[in-house]
Amino acid sequence: MENSLLIGLSRQTALRNQLNVVANNLANMNTTGYKAQRLMFEEYLMPVAEATSFQEQDQNYSYVLDYGASSNFDAGATTMTGNTFDVALGSEGWFAIQTPDGEKYTRNGAFHLDSTGQLVTADGRPVLGEAGPLTFGTEDADITIAEDGTISSALGVRGRLKVVQFANPQTLTRIGDNLFAGNDPLPADDIRVVQGAIERSNVQGVTEVTRMIEITRNYTTVSKMMADGDELLKKAIDRLGSVQA
């Protein structure tokens, strides 16, 4: 294939991946604590070993490479729900969650008690306190959660939510279900837990729709460029064939 077609193909692939990221953001506009993603690109230069296979004038082409996605960790809007076990973080930090694969982290504080009285996430994973999972009995009335995460009831202090932070949140890995995996968590400083509230997704719908329109237009432009290049190549081959005949 001609270099222009290869360049166009690399751009199409990057745009498709970018569109998938935007579509996923839009699908999670109403997901509690969701953090929007952005795809990152870089210029990919032809390796020297491969470049020597081309004529000199064709050796300086570069291609589009999507090398990863970054997350926007800005806080989403806080919405009051009035539910006793709903909590939002009005500060940096992550709630610690127990999973079969070890401790994971989330900003989704839509918690509730399961049938055994254990504090769990919406999908049933235990929420961790500083001393482990948090469990409440039938006599634990008038439950309150202080700004520092301390949970109290009529029986006294029942524990404290485990809230951690990371030196570089961009090193966190998304593992699905609005959970992140990370190494070397640190106790969060100056946390502010808001009881009876949840943190909304930080996806900006208008921004994402605008970006989707822009991606679609760019894809159409690249497709036309490739079609024109393919047509020129066909004409060149036909002309070469007629000359040789």
C-alpha positions as CSV (number, residue, x, y, z in Angstrom):
1,M,0.0,0.0,0.0
2,E,1.1,3.6,-0.5
3,N,2.3,5.5,2.5
4,S,-0.6,7.9,2.4
5,L,-3.0,5.0,2.8
6,L,-1.0,3.6,5.7
7,I,-1.0,7.0,7.4
8,G,-4.8,7.3,6.8
9,L,-5.3,3.8,8.2
10,S,-3.4,4.6,11.3
11,R,-5.5,7.8,11.8
12,Q,-8.7,5.8,11.3
13,T,-7.7,3.3,13.9
14,A,-6.9,6.0,16.4
15,L,-10.2,7.7,15.7
16,R,-12.1,4.5,16.2
17,N,-10.4,3.9,19.6
18,Q,-11.1,7.5,20.5
19,L,-14.7,7.1,19.6
20,N,-15.0,4.0,21.8
21,V,-13.6,6.0,24.8
22,V,-16.1,8.9,24.2
23,A,-19.0,6.4,23.9
24,N,-17.9,4.7,27.2
25,N,-17.8,8.1,28.9
26,L,-21.3,8.9,27.7
27,A,-22.6,5.5,28.8
28,N,-21.3,6.3,32.3
29,M,-22.7,9.8,32.7
30,N,-25.0,8.6,35.5
31,T,-22.6,6.2,37.1
32,T,-21.8,7.3,40.7
33,G,-18.2,8.3,41.1
34,Y,-17.2,7.6,37.5
35,K,-14.1,9.3,36.2
36,A,-14.0,10.3,32.5
37,Q,-11.2,9.0,30.2
38,R,-9.2,10.6,27.5
39,L,-7.2,8.9,24.8
40,M,-3.6,10.1,24.3
41,F,-1.7,10.1,21.0
42,E,1.8,10.3,19.9
43,E,3.7,10.5,16.6
44,Y,5.1,7.2,15.5
45,L,8.2,7.5,13.3
46,M,9.1,4.7,10.8
47,P,11.9,2.6,12.3
48,V,15.2,3.1,10.6
49,A,15.5,-0.6,9.7
50,E,12.2,-0.4,7.9
51,A,12.7,3.0,6.4
52,T,15.8,1.9,4.5
53,S,13.5,-0.4,2.5
54,F,11.8,2.8,1.0
55,Q,13.1,5.4,-1.3
56,E,14.7,8.4,0.4
57,Q,11.7,10.7,-0.3
58,D,9.4,8.2,1.4
59,Q,11.4,7.7,4.6
60,N,10.2,10.6,6.7
61,Y,6.6,9.7,7.1
62,S,5.1,9.4,10.6
63,Y,1.9,7.8,11.8
64,V,-0.7,8.2,14.5
65,L,-0.3,6.0,17.6
66,D,-2.7,5.9,20.5
67,Y,-0.5,4.8,23.4
68,G,-2.8,4.9,26.3
69,A,-5.7,6.5,28.1
70,S,-5.6,9.0,31.0
71,S,-8.3,9.6,33.6
72,N,-9.8,12.9,34.7
73,F,-9.8,12.6,38.5
74,D,-11.5,15.9,39.1
75,A,-14.3,15.5,41.6
76,G,-17.9,15.2,40.3
77,A,-20.8,17.1,41.8
78,T,-22.0,16.1,45.2
79,T,-25.7,15.2,45.4
80,M,-27.6,14.7,48.6
81,T,-29.6,11.5,48.9
82,G,-30.5,11.4,52.6
83,N,-29.6,7.7,52.7
84,T,-27.7,6.8,55.9
85,F,-25.0,4.8,54.3
86,D,-24.4,6.9,51.1
87,V,-21.2,8.8,51.4
88,A,-19.3,11.2,49.2
89,L,-15.7,12.4,49.4
90,G,-15.5,16.1,49.5
91,S,-11.7,15.8,49.3
92,E,-9.1,13.7,47.5
93,G,-9.0,10.0,48.4
94,W,-10.5,6.6,47.6
95,F,-12.8,4.2,49.5
96,A,-11.1,0.8,50.1
97,I,-13.1,-2.2,48.9
98,Q,-12.5,-5.9,49.6
99,T,-12.6,-8.1,46.5
100,P,-11.5,-11.7,45.8
101,D,-8.4,-10.3,44.1
102,G,-7.5,-8.1,47.1
103,E,-8.1,-4.5,48.1
104,K,-9.4,-2.2,45.3
105,Y,-10.5,1.4,45.3
106,T,-13.5,3.5,44.2
107,R,-15.1,6.9,44.5
108,N,-18.5,5.4,44.4
109,G,-19.9,5.7,47.9
110,A,-23.4,4.3,47.3
111,F,-23.2,1.8,50.1
112,H,-25.8,-0.2,52.0
113,L,-26.1,-3.0,54.5
114,D,-26.5,-6.5,53.2
115,S,-28.6,-9.3,54.9
116,T,-25.9,-10.0,57.4
117,G,-25.5,-6.3,58.4
118,Q,-22.2,-5.9,56.6
119,L,-21.6,-2.5,54.8
120,V,-21.2,-3.3,51.1
121,T,-21.1,-1.6,47.7
122,A,-24.0,-1.6,45.3
123,D,-22.8,-4.9,43.9
124,G,-22.2,-6.6,47.3
125,R,-18.5,-6.1,47.8
126,P,-17.5,-5.4,51.5
127,V,-16.5,-1.8,52.3
128,L,-13.3,-1.7,54.4
129,G,-12.8,0.1,57.6
130,E,-9.4,0.7,59.1
131,A,-9.7,-2.6,61.0
132,G,-11.4,-4.5,58.2
133,P,-15.0,-5.0,57.0
134,L,-17.7,-3.1,58.8
135,T,-20.6,-4.9,60.3
136,F,-23.7,-3.6,62.2
137,G,-26.2,-5.3,64.4
138,T,-29.9,-4.6,65.0
139,E,-29.1,-2.5,68.1
140,D,-26.9,-0.1,66.0
141,A,-29.5,2.7,65.8
142,D,-28.9,6.4,64.9
143,I,-25.9,5.7,62.8
144,T,-23.8,8.7,61.9
145,I,-20.7,9.1,59.8
146,A,-18.4,12.0,60.7
147,E,-16.3,14.0,58.3
148,D,-13.2,12.0,59.2
149,G,-15.0,8.8,58.3
150,T,-15.7,7.7,61.9
151,I,-18.9,5.7,62.1
152,S,-20.9,5.8,65.3
153,S,-24.2,4.4,66.5
154,A,-26.2,4.3,69.7
155,L,-23.7,1.8,71.0
156,G,-20.7,4.1,70.4
157,V,-17.9,4.2,67.8
158,R,-18.2,1.3,65.4
159,G,-15.2,1.9,63.2
160,R,-13.8,4.3,60.6
161,L,-13.9,4.1,56.8
162,K,-10.6,3.3,55.2
163,V,-9.8,6.2,52.8
164,V,-6.5,6.1,51.0
165,Q,-4.7,8.3,48.4
166,F,-1.9,7.7,45.9
167,A,1.1,9.8,45.1
168,N,0.2,9.6,41.4
169,P,-3.4,8.7,40.7
170,Q,-2.6,8.2,37.0
171,T,-0.8,5.0,37.9
172,L,-4.2,3.5,38.9
173,T,-5.6,0.8,36.7
174,R,-9.3,0.4,35.9
175,I,-10.5,-3.1,36.5
176,G,-14.2,-2.6,35.8
177,D,-17.3,-2.1,37.9
178,N,-16.0,1.4,38.7
179,L,-13.1,-0.1,40.7
180,F,-9.4,0.8,40.4
181,A,-6.3,-1.2,41.3
182,G,-3.2,0.5,42.7
183,N,0.0,-0.1,44.5
184,D,1.4,1.6,47.7
185,P,-1.8,3.3,49.0
186,L,-1.3,5.9,51.7
187,P,-3.6,7.0,54.4
188,A,-5.5,10.0,53.0
189,D,-4.9,13.4,54.6
190,D,-7.5,15.9,55.5
191,I,-10.4,13.8,54.3
192,R,-14.0,15.2,54.3
193,V,-16.7,12.5,54.2
194,V,-20.2,13.7,53.5
195,Q,-22.9,11.4,54.9
196,G,-26.2,11.0,52.9
197,A,-24.6,12.1,49.6
198,I,-23.0,10.6,46.5
199,E,-20.5,11.9,44.0
200,R,-21.8,12.1,40.5
201,S,-19.9,11.2,37.4
202,N,-17.5,14.0,36.2
203,V,-18.4,13.3,32.6
204,Q,-19.6,16.5,30.8
205,G,-22.3,15.4,28.4
206,V,-22.1,18.4,26.1
207,T,-18.3,18.2,25.9
208,E,-18.4,14.5,25.0
209,V,-21.1,14.9,22.4
210,T,-19.2,17.7,20.8
211,R,-16.1,15.5,20.8
212,M,-18.0,12.7,19.2
213,I,-19.2,15.0,16.4
214,E,-15.6,16.2,15.8
215,I,-14.3,12.6,15.7
216,T,-17.0,11.6,13.2
217,R,-16.2,14.5,11.0
218,N,-12.4,13.7,11.1
219,Y,-13.1,10.1,10.3
220,T,-15.2,11.1,7.3
221,T,-12.4,13.4,6.1
222,V,-9.7,10.7,6.5
223,S,-11.9,8.2,4.7
224,K,-12.3,10.6,1.7
225,M,-8.6,11.2,1.7
226,M,-7.9,7.5,1.5
227,A,-10.5,7.0,-1.2
228,D,-9.0,9.8,-3.3
229,G,-5.5,8.3,-2.7
230,D,-6.7,4.8,-3.7
231,E,-8.3,6.3,-6.9
232,L,-5.1,8.0,-7.8
233,L,-3.2,4.8,-7.3
234,K,-5.6,2.9,-9.5
235,K,-5.2,5.5,-12.3
236,A,-1.4,5.3,-12.0
237,I,-1.5,1.5,-12.3
238,D,-3.9,1.7,-15.3
239,R,-1.7,4.3,-17.0
240,L,1.4,2.3,-16.4
241,G,-0.3,-0.8,-17.8
242,S,-1.4,1.1,-21.0
243,V,2.2,2.5,-21.5
244,Q,3.8,-1.0,-21.2
245,A,1.2,-2.4,-23.6
